Amino acid sequence: MSDAMRPVEILMLEDSPLDAELTRSRLERAQIADAVTRVESRRSFLAALEGCTPDLILADFALPDFDGLTALA
């Protein structure tokens, strides 16, 4: 499969189900919600990164035990 046809792998760090659904809806509308993996915590974020190399990381700015800037670092 060529890169042009490969699904966009998105890792979403979001603890709010409502915000996650809104984001997923926007991605679907833009036709880029091919492979979205949603995680809610530092532990699940790090575990997800062990299993894949996402093309895009969408990170909530502030989570109870983690923040988006630390996640991106």
CHARMM internal coordinates of N, CA and C (Angstrom, degrees):
IC EDIT
DIST 1 N 1 CA 1.4511
DIST 1 CA 1 C 1.5254
ANGL 1 N 1 CA 1 C 107.91
DIST 1 C 2 N 1.3153
ANGL 1 CA 1 C 2 N 117.26
DIHE 1 N 1 CA 1 C 2 N 131.17
DIST 2 N 2 CA 1.4599
ANGL 1 C 2 N 2 CA 120.65
DIHE 1 CA 1 C 2 N 2 CA 179.23
DIST 2 CA 2 C 1.5190
ANGL 2 N 2 CA 2 C 110.16
DIHE 1 C 2 N 2 CA 2 C -74.61
DIST 2 C 3 N 1.3401
ANGL 2 CA 2 C 3 N 116.03
DIHE 2 N 2 CA 2 C 3 N 162.14
DIST 3 N 3 CA 1.4669
ANGL 2 C 3 N 3 CA 120.58
DIHE 2 CA 2 C 3 N 3 CA 179.03
DIST 3 CA 3 C 1.5201
ANGL 3 N 3 CA 3 C 111.80
DIHE 2 C 3 N 3 CA 3 C -59.84
DIST 3 C 4 N 1.3234
ANGL 3 CA 3 C 4 N 117.34
DIHE 3 N 3 CA 3 C 4 N -33.65
DIST 4 N 4 CA 1.4635
ANGL 3 C 4 N 4 CA 120.71
DIHE 3 CA 3 C 4 N 4 CA -179.36
DIST 4 CA 4 C 1.5243
ANGL 4 N 4 CA 4 C 111.61
DIHE 3 C 4 N 4 CA 4 C -64.83
DIST 4 C 5 N 1.3301
ANGL 4 CA 4 C 5 N 117.41
DIHE 4 N 4 CA 4 C 5 N -26.45
DIST 5 N 5 CA 1.4551
ANGL 4 C 5 N 5 CA 120.91
DIHE 4 CA 4 C 5 N 5 CA -177.64
DIST 5 CA 5 C 1.5292
ANGL 5 N 5 CA 5 C 112.19
DIHE 4 C 5 N 5 CA 5 C -101.61
DIST 5 C 6 N 1.3315
ANGL 5 CA 5 C 6 N 117.64
DIHE 5 N 5 CA 5 C 6 N -7.05
DIST 6 N 6 CA 1.4480
ANGL 5 C 6 N 6 CA 122.61
DIHE 5 CA 5 C 6 N 6 CA -178.43
DIST 6 CA 6 C 1.5261
ANGL 6 N 6 CA 6 C 109.65
DIHE 5 C 6 N 6 CA 6 C -72.02
DIST 6 C 7 N 1.3207
ANGL 6 CA 6 C 7 N 117.93
DIHE 6 N 6 CA 6 C 7 N 137.79
DIST 7 N 7 CA 1.4619
ANGL 6 C 7 N 7 CA 119.79
DIHE 6 CA 6 C 7 N 7 CA 178.16
DIST 7 CA 7 C 1.5250
ANGL 7 N 7 CA 7 C 110.97
DIHE 6 C 7 N 7 CA 7 C -64.03
DIST 7 C 8 N 1.3073
ANGL 7 CA 7 C 8 N 116.16
DIHE 7 N 7 CA 7 C 8 N 147.82
DIST 8 N 8 CA 1.4543
ANGL 7 C 8 N 8 CA 122.04
DIHE 7 CA 7 C 8 N 8 CA 175.70
DIST 8 CA 8 C 1.5255
ANGL 8 N 8 CA 8 C 107.41
DIHE 7 C 8 N 8 CA 8 C -79.55
DIST 8 C 9 N 1.3237
ANGL 8 CA 8 C 9 N 116.49
DIHE 8 N 8 CA 8 C 9 N 119.34
DIST 9 N 9 CA 1.4653
ANGL 8 C 9 N 9 CA 122.11
DIHE 8 CA 8 C 9 N 9 CA 178.98
DIST 9 CA 9 C 1.5267
ANGL 9 N 9 CA 9 C 108.59
DIHE 8 C 9 N 9 CA 9 C -86.93
DIST 9 C 10 N 1.3306
ANGL 9 CA 9 C 10 N 116.49
DIHE 9 N 9 CA 9 C 10 N 116.77
DIST 10 N 10 CA 1.4580
ANGL 9 C 10 N 10 CA 121.87
DIHE 9 CA 9 C 10 N 10 CA -177.64
DIST 10 CA 10 C 1.5197
ANGL 10 N 10 CA 10 C 109.20
DIHE 9 C 10 N 10 CA 10 C -118.44
DIST 10 C 11 N 1.3176
ANGL 10 CA 10 C 11 N 115.73
DIHE 10 N 10 CA 10 C 11 N 129.04
DIST 11 N 11 CA 1.4554
ANGL 10 C 11 N 11 CA 122.00
DIHE 10 CA 10 C 11 N 11 CA 174.25
DIST 11 CA 11 C 1.5255
ANGL 11 N 11 CA 11 C 107.02
DIHE 10 C 11 N 11 CA 11 C -107.40
DIST 11 C 12 N 1.3224
ANGL 11 CA 11 C 12 N 115.97
DIHE 11 N 11 CA 11 C 12 N 118.19
DIST 12 N 12 CA 1.4630
ANGL 11 C 12 N 12 CA 121.61
DIHE 11 CA 11 C 12 N 12 CA -177.07
DIST 12 CA 12 C 1.5285
ANGL 12 N 12 CA 12 C 109.17
DIHE 11 C 12 N 12 CA 12 C -108.97
DIST 12 C 13 N 1.3265
ANGL 12 CA 12 C 13 N 116.08
DIHE 12 N 12 CA 12 C 13 N 117.16
DIST 13 N 13 CA 1.4574
ANGL 12 C 13 N 13 CA 122.41
DIHE 12 CA 12 C 13 N 13 CA 175.83
DIST 13 CA 13 C 1.5241
ANGL 13 N 13 CA 13 C 106.69
DIHE 12 C 13 N 13 CA 13 C -98.88
DIST 13 C 14 N 1.3223
ANGL 13 CA 13 C 14 N 116.06
DIHE 13 N 13 CA 13 C 14 N 100.26
DIST 14 N 14 CA 1.4699
ANGL 13 C 14 N 14 CA 121.86
DIHE 13 CA 13 C 14 N 14 CA -173.97
DIST 14 CA 14 C 1.5170
ANGL 14 N 14 CA 14 C 109.50
DIHE 13 C 14 N 14 CA 14 C -151.37
DIST 14 C 15 N 1.3286
ANGL 14 CA 14 C 15 N 116.55
DIHE 14 N 14 CA 14 C 15 N 124.30
DIST 15 N 15 CA 1.4621
ANGL 14 C 15 N 15 CA 119.81
DIHE 14 CA 14 C 15 N 15 CA -179.00
DIST 15 CA 15 C 1.5241
ANGL 15 N 15 CA 15 C 113.64
DIHE 14 C 15 N 15 CA 15 C -92.73
DIST 15 C 16 N 1.3081
ANGL 15 CA 15 C 16 N 117.83
DIHE 15 N 15 CA 15 C 16 N -11.14
DIST 16 N 16 CA 1.4632
ANGL 15 C 16 N 16 CA 121.16
DIHE 15 CA 15 C 16 N 16 CA -179.76
DIST 16 CA 16 C 1.5269
ANGL 16 N 16 CA 16 C 110.36
DIHE 15 C 16 N 16 CA 16 C -96.43
DIST 16 C 17 N 1.3365
ANGL 16 CA 16 C 17 N 117.95
DIHE 16 N 16 CA 16 C 17 N 116.56
DIST 17 N 17 CA 1.4641
ANGL 16 C 17 N 17 CA 119.84
DIHE 16 CA 16 C 17 N 17 CA 178.68
DIST 17 CA 17 C 1.5327
ANGL 17 N 17 CA 17 C 112.39
DIHE 16 C 17 N 17 CA 17 C -58.64
DIST 17 C 18 N 1.3234
ANGL 17 CA 17 C 18 N 117.09
DIHE 17 N 17 CA 17 C 18 N -37.64
DIST 18 N 18 CA 1.4619
ANGL 17 C 18 N 18 CA 120.48
DIHE 17 CA 17 C 18 N 18 CA -179.59
DIST 18 CA 18 C 1.5311
ANGL 18 N 18 CA 18 C 110.79
DIHE 17 C 18 N 18 CA 18 C -66.17
DIST 18 C 19 N 1.3280
ANGL 18 CA 18 C 19 N 117.17
DIHE 18 N 18 CA 18 C 19 N -45.80
DIST 19 N 19 CA 1.4651
ANGL 18 C 19 N 19 CA 120.35
DIHE 18 CA 18 C 19 N 19 CA 178.28
DIST 19 CA 19 C 1.5253
ANGL 19 N 19 CA 19 C 111.03
DIHE 18 C 19 N 19 CA 19 C -63.92
DIST 19 C 20 N 1.3296
ANGL 19 CA 19 C 20 N 116.68
DIHE 19 N 19 CA 19 C 20 N -39.19
DIST 20 N 20 CA 1.4589
ANGL 19 C 20 N 20 CA 120.67
DIHE 19 CA 19 C 20 N 20 CA 178.81
DIST 20 CA 20 C 1.5274
ANGL 20 N 20 CA 20 C 110.75
DIHE 19 C 20 N 20 CA 20 C -63.00
DIST 20 C 21 N 1.3214
ANGL 20 CA 20 C 21 N 116.78
DIHE 20 N 20 CA 20 C 21 N -42.36
DIST 21 N 21 CA 1.4644
ANGL 20 C 21 N 21 CA 120.37
DIHE 20 CA 20 C 21 N 21 CA 179.60
DIST 21 CA 21 C 1.5295
ANGL 21 N 21 CA 21 C 111.06
DIHE 20 C 21 N 21 CA 21 C -66.38
DIST 21 C 22 N 1.3198
ANGL 21 CA 21 C 22 N 117.25
DIHE 21 N 21 CA 21 C 22 N -39.79
DIST 22 N 22 CA 1.4660
ANGL 21 C 22 N 22 CA 121.03
DIHE 21 CA 21 C 22 N 22 CA 177.28
DIST 22 CA 22 C 1.5308
ANGL 22 N 22 CA 22 C 110.10
DIHE 21 C 22 N 22 CA 22 C -62.07
DIST 22 C 23 N 1.3106
ANGL 22 CA 22 C 23 N 117.00
DIHE 22 N 22 CA 22 C 23 N -45.12
DIST 23 N 23 CA 1.4659
ANGL 22 C 23 N 23 CA 120.98
DIHE 22 CA 22 C 23 N 23 CA 178.92
DIST 23 CA 23 C 1.5162
ANGL 23 N 23 CA 23 C 110.98
DIHE 22 C 23 N 23 CA 23 C -63.13
DIST 23 C 24 N 1.3330
ANGL 23 CA 23 C 24 N 116.58
DIHE 23 N 23 CA 23 C 24 N -45.74
DIST 24 N 24 CA 1.4667
ANGL 23 C 24 N 24 CA 120.50
DIHE 23 CA 23 C 24 N 24 CA 179.22
DIST 24 CA 24 C 1.5324
ANGL 24 N 24 CA 24 C 110.99
DIHE 23 C 24 N 24 CA 24 C -61.07
DIST 24 C 25 N 1.3171
ANGL 24 CA 24 C 25 N 116.67
DIHE 24 N 24 CA 24 C 25 N -39.60
DIST 25 N 25 CA 1.4649
ANGL 24 C 25 N 25 CA 121.03
DIHE 24 CA 24 C 25 N 25 CA 178.12
DIST 25 CA 25 C 1.5267
ANGL 25 N 25 CA 25 C 111.05
DIHE 24 C 25 N 25 CA 25 C -61.73
DIST 25 C 26 N 1.3227
ANGL 25 CA 25 C 26 N 116.60
DIHE 25 N 25 CA 25 C 26 N -42.82
DIST 26 N 26 CA 1.4726
ANGL 25 C 26 N 26 CA 120.83
DIHE 25 CA 25 C 26 N 26 CA 178.68
DIST 26 CA 26 C 1.5270
ANGL 26 N 26 CA 26 C 110.81
DIHE 25 C 26 N 26 CA 26 C -65.53
DIST 26 C 27 N 1.3178
ANGL 26 CA 26 C 27 N 116.55
DIHE 26 N 26 CA 26 C 27 N -40.26
DIST 27 N 27 CA 1.4607
ANGL 26 C 27 N 27 CA 120.00
DIHE 26 CA 26 C 27 N 27 CA 178.26
DIST 27 CA 27 C 1.5292
ANGL 27 N 27 CA 27 C 111.11
DIHE 26 C 27 N 27 CA 27 C -64.94
DIST 27 C 28 N 1.3243
ANGL 27 CA 27 C 28 N 116.63
DIHE 27 N 27 CA 27 C 28 N -40.74
DIST 28 N 28 CA 1.4662
ANGL 27 C 28 N 28 CA 120.23
DIHE 27 CA 27 C 28 N 28 CA 177.72
DIST 28 CA 28 C 1.5242
ANGL 28 N 28 CA 28 C 110.76
DIHE 27 C 28 N 28 CA 28 C -63.92
DIST 28 C 29 N 1.3113
ANGL 28 CA 28 C 29 N 116.22
DIHE 28 N 28 CA 28 C 29 N -41.20
DIST 29 N 29 CA 1.4693
ANGL 28 C 29 N 29 CA 120.30
DIHE 28 CA 28 C 29 N 29 CA 178.79
DIST 29 CA 29 C 1.5285
ANGL 29 N 29 CA 29 C 110.53
DIHE 28 C 29 N 29 CA 29 C -61.87
DIST 29 C 30 N 1.3235
ANGL 29 CA 29 C 30 N 116.74
DIHE 29 N 29 CA 29 C 30 N -35.86
DIST 30 N 30 CA 1.4628
ANGL 29 C 30 N 30 CA 121.45
DIHE 29 CA 29 C 30 N 30 CA 178.54
DIST 30 CA 30 C 1.5290
ANGL 30 N 30 CA 30 C 112.12
DIHE 29 C 30 N 30 CA 30 C -83.98
DIST 30 C 31 N 1.3246
ANGL 30 CA 30 C 31 N 116.63
DIHE 30 N 30 CA 30 C 31 N 0.14
DIST 31 N 31 CA 1.4581
ANGL 30 C 31 N 31 CA 124.70
DIHE 30 CA 30 C 31 N 31 CA 179.39
DIST 31 CA 31 C 1.5309
ANGL 31 N 31 CA 31 C 112.96
DIHE 30 C 31 N 31 CA 31 C 59.93
DIST 31 C 32 N 1.3390
ANGL 31 CA 31 C 32 N 115.78
DIHE 31 N 31 CA 31 C 32 N 40.31
DIST 32 N 32 CA 1.4625
ANGL 31 C 32 N 32 CA 119.73
DIHE 31 CA 31 C 32 N 32 CA 176.73
DIST 32 CA 32 C 1.5306
ANGL 32 N 32 CA 32 C 111.68
DIHE 31 C 32 N 32 CA 32 C -129.16
DIST 32 C 33 N 1.2954
ANGL 32 CA 32 C 33 N 118.22
DIHE 32 N 32 CA 32 C 33 N 16.36
DIST 33 N 33 CA 1.4637
ANGL 32 C 33 N 33 CA 121.61
DIHE 32 CA 32 C 33 N 33 CA -179.65
DIST 33 CA 33 C 1.5164
ANGL 33 N 33 CA 33 C 111.12
DIHE 32 C 33 N 33 CA 33 C -92.70
DIST 33 C 34 N 1.3102
ANGL 33 CA 33 C 34 N 116.24
DIHE 33 N 33 CA 33 C 34 N 47.82
DIST 34 N 34 CA 1.4583
ANGL 33 C 34 N 34 CA 120.56
DIHE 33 CA 33 C 34 N 34 CA -176.16
DIST 34 CA 34 C 1.5227
ANGL 34 N 34 CA 34 C 113.07
DIHE 33 C 34 N 34 CA 34 C -65.43
DIST 34 C 35 N 1.3204
ANGL 34 CA 34 C 35 N 116.61
DIHE 34 N 34 CA 34 C 35 N -52.45
DIST 35 N 35 CA 1.4599
ANGL 34 C 35 N 35 CA 120.65
DIHE 34 CA 34 C 35 N 35 CA -174.64
DIST 35 CA 35 C 1.5283
ANGL 35 N 35 CA 35 C 109.38
DIHE 34 C 35 N 35 CA 35 C -140.22
DIST 35 C 36 N 1.3232
ANGL 35 CA 35 C 36 N 115.74
DIHE 35 N 35 CA 35 C 36 N 88.22
DIST 36 N 36 CA 1.4571
ANGL 35 C 36 N 36 CA 121.28
DIHE 35 CA 35 C 36 N 36 CA -178.81
DIST 36 CA 36 C 1.5246
ANGL 36 N 36 CA 36 C 108.70
DIHE 35 C 36 N 36 CA 36 C -103.10
DIST 36 C 37 N 1.3234
ANGL 36 CA 36 C 37 N 115.79
DIHE 36 N 36 CA 36 C 37 N 124.86
DIST 37 N 37 CA 1.4511
ANGL 36 C 37 N 37 CA 122.22
DIHE 36 CA 36 C 37 N 37 CA 173.43
DIST 37 CA 37 C 1.5157
ANGL 37 N 37 CA 37 C 106.94
DIHE 36 C 37 N 37 CA 37 C -111.28
DIST 37 C 38 N 1.3239
ANGL 37 CA 37 C 38 N 116.29
DIHE 37 N 37 CA 37 C 38 N 120.14
DIST 38 N 38 CA 1.4630
ANGL 37 C 38 N 38 CA 120.57
DIHE 37 CA 37 C 38 N 38 CA -179.30
DIST 38 CA 38 C 1.5189
ANGL 38 N 38 CA 38 C 109.64
DIHE 37 C 38 N 38 CA 38 C -102.52
DIST 38 C 39 N 1.3278
ANGL 38 CA 38 C 39 N 115.02
DIHE 38 N 38 CA 38 C 39 N 133.05
DIST 39 N 39 CA 1.4533
ANGL 38 C 39 N 39 CA 121.87
DIHE 38 CA 38 C 39 N 39 CA 175.32
DIST 39 CA 39 C 1.5263
ANGL 39 N 39 CA 39 C 108.09
DIHE 38 C 39 N 39 CA 39 C -128.53
DIST 39 C 40 N 1.3467
ANGL 39 CA 39 C 40 N 115.96
DIHE 39 N 39 CA 39 C 40 N 158.07
DIST 40 N 40 CA 1.4569
ANGL 39 C 40 N 40 CA 119.72
DIHE 39 CA 39 C 40 N 40 CA -173.72
DIST 40 CA 40 C 1.5221
ANGL 40 N 40 CA 40 C 114.62
DIHE 39 C 40 N 40 CA 40 C -120.77
DIST 40 C 41 N 1.3190
ANGL 40 CA 40 C 41 N 118.22
DIHE 40 N 40 CA 40 C 41 N -4.83
DIST 41 N 41 CA 1.4624
ANGL 40 C 41 N 41 CA 119.54
DIHE 40 CA 40 C 41 N 41 CA -174.04
DIST 41 CA 41 C 1.5241
ANGL 41 N 41 CA 41 C 110.78
DIHE 40 C 41 N 41 CA 41 C -145.30
DIST 41 C 42 N 1.3193
ANGL 41 CA 41 C 42 N 115.16
DIHE 41 N 41 CA 41 C 42 N 168.02
DIST 42 N 42 CA 1.4611
ANGL 41 C 42 N 42 CA 121.13
DIHE 41 CA 41 C 42 N 42 CA 177.10
DIST 42 CA 42 C 1.5312
ANGL 42 N 42 CA 42 C 110.72
DIHE 41 C 42 N 42 CA 42 C -58.25
DIST 42 C 43 N 1.3231
ANGL 42 CA 42 C 43 N 116.04
DIHE 42 N 42 CA 42 C 43 N -46.77
DIST 43 N 43 CA 1.4706
ANGL 42 C 43 N 43 CA 120.78
DIHE 42 CA 42 C 43 N 43 CA -178.70
DIST 43 CA 43 C 1.5296
ANGL 43 N 43 CA 43 C 111.26
DIHE 42 C 43 N 43 CA 43 C -59.14
DIST 43 C 44 N 1.3313
ANGL 43 CA 43 C 44 N 117.43
DIHE 43 N 43 CA 43 C 44 N -48.32
DIST 44 N 44 CA 1.4643
ANGL 43 C 44 N 44 CA 119.76
DIHE 43 CA 43 C 44 N 44 CA -178.03
DIST 44 CA 44 C 1.5312
ANGL 44 N 44 CA 44 C 111.27
DIHE 43 C 44 N 44 CA 44 C -70.35
DIST 44 C 45 N 1.3282
ANGL 44 CA 44 C 45 N 116.93
DIHE 44 N 44 CA 44 C 45 N -30.93
DIST 45 N 45 CA 1.4697
ANGL 44 C 45 N 45 CA 120.98
DIHE 44 CA 44 C 45 N 45 CA 176.76
DIST 45 CA 45 C 1.5275
ANGL 45 N 45 CA 45 C 110.01
DIHE 44 C 45 N 45 CA 45 C -63.90
DIST 45 C 46 N 1.3264
ANGL 45 CA 45 C 46 N 116.35
DIHE 45 N 45 CA 45 C 46 N -49.91
DIST 46 N 46 CA 1.4630
ANGL 45 C 46 N 46 CA 120.27
DIHE 45 CA 45 C 46 N 46 CA -179.68
DIST 46 CA 46 C 1.5294
ANGL 46 N 46 CA 46 C 111.50
DIHE 45 C 46 N 46 CA 46 C -64.04
DIST 46 C 47 N 1.3192
ANGL 46 CA 46 C 47 N 117.03
DIHE 46 N 46 CA 46 C 47 N -37.86
DIST 47 N 47 CA 1.4699
ANGL 46 C 47 N 47 CA 120.70
DIHE 46 CA 46 C 47 N 47 CA 177.54
DIST 47 CA 47 C 1.5261
ANGL 47 N 47 CA 47 C 110.70
DIHE 46 C 47 N 47 CA 47 C -64.44
DIST 47 C 48 N 1.3247
ANGL 47 CA 47 C 48 N 117.17
DIHE 47 N 47 CA 47 C 48 N -40.97
DIST 48 N 48 CA 1.4663
ANGL 47 C 48 N 48 CA 120.73
DIHE 47 CA 47 C 48 N 48 CA 179.68
DIST 48 CA 48 C 1.5248
ANGL 48 N 48 CA 48 C 110.82
DIHE 47 C 48 N 48 CA 48 C -64.20
DIST 48 C 49 N 1.3229
ANGL 48 CA 48 C 49 N 117.04
DIHE 48 N 48 CA 48 C 49 N -37.42
DIST 49 N 49 CA 1.4636
ANGL 48 C 49 N 49 CA 120.17
DIHE 48 CA 48 C 49 N 49 CA 179.65
DIST 49 CA 49 C 1.5248
ANGL 49 N 49 CA 49 C 112.21
DIHE 48 C 49 N 49 CA 49 C -67.92
DIST 49 C 50 N 1.3238
ANGL 49 CA 49 C 50 N 117.49
DIHE 49 N 49 CA 49 C 50 N -25.32
DIST 50 N 50 CA 1.4636
ANGL 49 C 50 N 50 CA 120.31
DIHE 49 CA 49 C 50 N 50 CA 177.15
DIST 50 CA 50 C 1.5172
ANGL 50 N 50 CA 50 C 111.09
DIHE 49 C 50 N 50 CA 50 C -69.33
DIST 50 C 51 N 1.3323
ANGL 50 CA 50 C 51 N 116.92
DIHE 50 N 50 CA 50 C 51 N -28.57
DIST 51 N 51 CA 1.4593
ANGL 50 C 51 N 51 CA 120.77
DIHE 50 CA 50 C 51 N 51 CA -175.83
DIST 51 CA 51 C 1.5160
ANGL 51 N 51 CA 51 C 115.29
DIHE 50 C 51 N 51 CA 51 C -96.99
DIST 51 C 52 N 1.3316
ANGL 51 CA 51 C 52 N 117.98
DIHE 51 N 51 CA 51 C 52 N -7.99
DIST 52 N 52 CA 1.4632
ANGL 51 C 52 N 52 CA 119.22
DIHE 51 CA 51 C 52 N 52 CA -177.66
DIST 52 CA 52 C 1.5269
ANGL 52 N 52 CA 52 C 110.40
DIHE 51 C 52 N 52 CA 52 C -158.98
DIST 52 C 53 N 1.3039
ANGL 52 CA 52 C 53 N 114.79
DIHE 52 N 52 CA 52 C 53 N 164.73
DIST 53 N 53 CA 1.4580
ANGL 52 C 53 N 53 CA 121.54
DIHE 52 CA 52 C 53 N 53 CA 172.11
DIST 53 CA 53 C 1.5184
ANGL 53 N 53 CA 53 C 105.86
DIHE 52 C 53 N 53 CA 53 C -120.32
DIST 53 C 54 N 1.3299
ANGL 53 CA 53 C 54 N 117.57
DIHE 53 N 53 CA 53 C 54 N 98.07
DIST 54 N 54 CA 1.4548
ANGL 53 C 54 N 54 CA 119.92
DIHE 53 CA 53 C 54 N 54 CA -175.56
DIST 54 CA 54 C 1.5264
ANGL 54 N 54 CA 54 C 112.29
DIHE 53 C 54 N 54 CA 54 C -68.57
DIST 54 C 55 N 1.3164
ANGL 54 CA 54 C 55 N 115.13
DIHE 54 N 54 CA 54 C 55 N 152.89
DIST 55 N 55 CA 1.4618
ANGL 54 C 55 N 55 CA 121.35
DIHE 54 CA 54 C 55 N 55 CA 173.93
DIST 55 CA 55 C 1.5235
ANGL 55 N 55 CA 55 C 110.18
DIHE 54 C 55 N 55 CA 55 C -78.56
DIST 55 C 56 N 1.3303
ANGL 55 CA 55 C 56 N 114.88
DIHE 55 N 55 CA 55 C 56 N -27.57
DIST 56 N 56 CA 1.4604
ANGL 55 C 56 N 56 CA 120.95
DIHE 55 CA 55 C 56 N 56 CA -174.96
DIST 56 CA 56 C 1.5224
ANGL 56 N 56 CA 56 C 108.82
DIHE 55 C 56 N 56 CA 56 C -146.67
DIST 56 C 57 N 1.3251
ANGL 56 CA 56 C 57 N 115.98
DIHE 56 N 56 CA 56 C 57 N 136.56
DIST 57 N 57 CA 1.4632
ANGL 56 C 57 N 57 CA 121.24
DIHE 56 CA 56 C 57 N 57 CA 173.66
DIST 57 CA 57 C 1.5151
ANGL 57 N 57 CA 57 C 107.51
DIHE 56 C 57 N 57 CA 57 C -117.27
DIST 57 C 58 N 1.3172
ANGL 57 CA 57 C 58 N 115.75
DIHE 57 N 57 CA 57 C 58 N 123.33
DIST 58 N 58 CA 1.4632
ANGL 57 C 58 N 58 CA 122.11
DIHE 57 CA 57 C 58 N 58 CA 174.19
DIST 58 CA 58 C 1.5179
ANGL 58 N 58 CA 58 C 106.39
DIHE 57 C 58 N 58 CA 58 C -106.78
DIST 58 C 59 N 1.3418
ANGL 58 CA 58 C 59 N 116.98
DIHE 58 N 58 CA 58 C 59 N 117.90
DIST 59 N 59 CA 1.4528
ANGL 58 C 59 N 59 CA 120.19
DIHE 58 CA 58 C 59 N 59 CA -173.25
DIST 59 CA 59 C 1.5256
ANGL 59 N 59 CA 59 C 111.05
DIHE 58 C 59 N 59 CA 59 C -123.52
DIST 59 C 60 N 1.3191
ANGL 59 CA 59 C 60 N 115.00
DIHE 59 N 59 CA 59 C 60 N 128.89
DIST 60 N 60 CA 1.4557
ANGL 59 C 60 N 60 CA 121.76
DIHE 59 CA 59 C 60 N 60 CA 170.75
DIST 60 CA 60 C 1.5263
ANGL 60 N 60 CA 60 C 106.78
DIHE 59 C 60 N 60 CA 60 C -59.10
DIST 60 C 61 N 1.3157
ANGL 60 CA 60 C 61 N 117.26
DIHE 60 N 60 CA 60 C 61 N 142.09
DIST 61 N 61 CA 1.4578
ANGL 60 C 61 N 61 CA 120.04
DIHE 60 CA 60 C 61 N 61 CA -177.29
DIST 61 CA 61 C 1.5231
ANGL 61 N 61 CA 61 C 112.62
DIHE 60 C 61 N 61 CA 61 C -70.74
DIST 61 C 62 N 1.3293
ANGL 61 CA 61 C 62 N 116.97
DIHE 61 N 61 CA 61 C 62 N -35.44
DIST 62 N 62 CA 1.4656
ANGL 61 C 62 N 62 CA 119.79
DIHE 61 CA 61 C 62 N 62 CA -177.40
DIST 62 CA 62 C 1.5230
ANGL 62 N 62 CA 62 C 110.62
DIHE 61 C 62 N 62 CA 62 C -138.15
DIST 62 C 63 N 1.3256
ANGL 62 CA 62 C 63 N 115.49
DIHE 62 N 62 CA 62 C 63 N 122.16
DIST 63 N 63 CA 1.4541
ANGL 62 C 63 N 63 CA 123.08
DIHE 62 CA 62 C 63 N 63 CA 175.34
DIST 63 CA 63 C 1.5237
ANGL 63 N 63 CA 63 C 107.36
DIHE 62 C 63 N 63 CA 63 C -119.79
DIST 63 C 64 N 1.3319
ANGL 63 CA 63 C 64 N 118.00
DIHE 63 N 63 CA 63 C 64 N 162.68
DIST 64 N 64 CA 1.4703
ANGL 63 C 64 N 64 CA 118.88
DIHE 63 CA 63 C 64 N 64 CA -178.38
DIST 64 CA 64 C 1.5324
ANGL 64 N 64 CA 64 C 114.62
DIHE 63 C 64 N 64 CA 64 C -56.33
DIST 64 C 65 N 1.3476
ANGL 64 CA 64 C 65 N 118.33
DIHE 64 N 64 CA 64 C 65 N -38.00
DIST 65 N 65 CA 1.4617
ANGL 64 C 65 N 65 CA 119.84
DIHE 64 CA 64 C 65 N 65 CA -176.96
DIST 65 CA 65 C 1.5270
ANGL 65 N 65 CA 65 C 113.60
DIHE 64 C 65 N 65 CA 65 C -121.72
DIST 65 C 66 N 1.3340
ANGL 65 CA 65 C 66 N 116.72
DIHE 65 N 65 CA 65 C 66 N 15.70
DIST 66 N 66 CA 1.4489
ANGL 65 C 66 N 66 CA 120.44
DIHE 65 CA 65 C 66 N 66 CA -170.59
DIST 66 CA 66 C 1.5124
ANGL 66 N 66 CA 66 C 107.98
DIHE 65 C 66 N 66 CA 66 C -164.08
DIST 66 C 67 N 1.3216
ANGL 66 CA 66 C 67 N 118.46
DIHE 66 N 66 CA 66 C 67 N 160.38
DIST 67 N 67 CA 1.4656
ANGL 66 C 67 N 67 CA 119.68
DIHE 66 CA 66 C 67 N 67 CA 173.03
DIST 67 CA 67 C 1.5216
ANGL 67 N 67 CA 67 C 109.78
DIHE 66 C 67 N 67 CA 67 C -138.61
DIST 67 C 68 N 1.3031
ANGL 67 CA 67 C 68 N 115.00
DIHE 67 N 67 CA 67 C 68 N 159.51
DIST 68 N 68 CA 1.4502
ANGL 67 C 68 N 68 CA 121.63
DIHE 67 CA 67 C 68 N 68 CA -174.86
DIST 68 CA 68 C 1.5207
ANGL 68 N 68 CA 68 C 114.19
DIHE 67 C 68 N 68 CA 68 C -60.33
DIST 68 C 69 N 1.3265
ANGL 68 CA 68 C 69 N 117.67
DIHE 68 N 68 CA 68 C 69 N -38.05
DIST 69 N 69 CA 1.4634
ANGL 68 C 69 N 69 CA 120.22
DIHE 68 CA 68 C 69 N 69 CA -179.20
DIST 69 CA 69 C 1.5141
ANGL 69 N 69 CA 69 C 111.37
DIHE 68 C 69 N 69 CA 69 C -66.36
DIST 69 C 70 N 1.3222
ANGL 69 CA 69 C 70 N 117.33
DIHE 69 N 69 CA 69 C 70 N -40.09
DIST 70 N 70 CA 1.4655
ANGL 69 C 70 N 70 CA 121.17
DIHE 69 CA 69 C 70 N 70 CA 176.54
DIST 70 CA 70 C 1.5249
ANGL 70 N 70 CA 70 C 109.91
DIHE 69 C 70 N 70 CA 70 C -66.26
DIST 70 C 71 N 1.3123
ANGL 70 CA 70 C 71 N 116.85
DIHE 70 N 70 CA 70 C 71 N -40.48
DIST 71 N 71 CA 1.4679
ANGL 70 C 71 N 71 CA 120.45
DIHE 70 CA 70 C 71 N 71 CA 178.80
DIST 71 CA 71 C 1.5258
ANGL 71 N 71 CA 71 C 111.00
DIHE 70 C 71 N 71 CA 71 C -60.57
DIST 71 C 72 N 1.3011
ANGL 71 CA 71 C 72 N 117.51
DIHE 71 N 71 CA 71 C 72 N -43.50
DIST 72 N 72 CA 1.4509
ANGL 71 C 72 N 72 CA 120.51
DIHE 71 CA 71 C 72 N 72 CA -178.32
DIST 72 CA 72 C 1.5318
ANGL 72 N 72 CA 72 C 112.40
DIHE 71 C 72 N 72 CA 72 C -71.26
DIST 72 C 73 N 1.3311
ANGL 72 CA 72 C 73 N 116.01
DIHE 72 N 72 CA 72 C 73 N -28.04
DIST 73 N 73 CA 1.4848
ANGL 72 C 73 N 73 CA 119.19
DIHE 72 CA 72 C 73 N 73 CA 177.02
DIST 73 CA 73 C 1.5194
ANGL 73 N 73 CA 73 C 108.29
DIHE 72 C 73 N 73 CA 73 C -68.17
END
COOR INIT
IC SEED 1 N 1 CA 1 C
IC BUILD
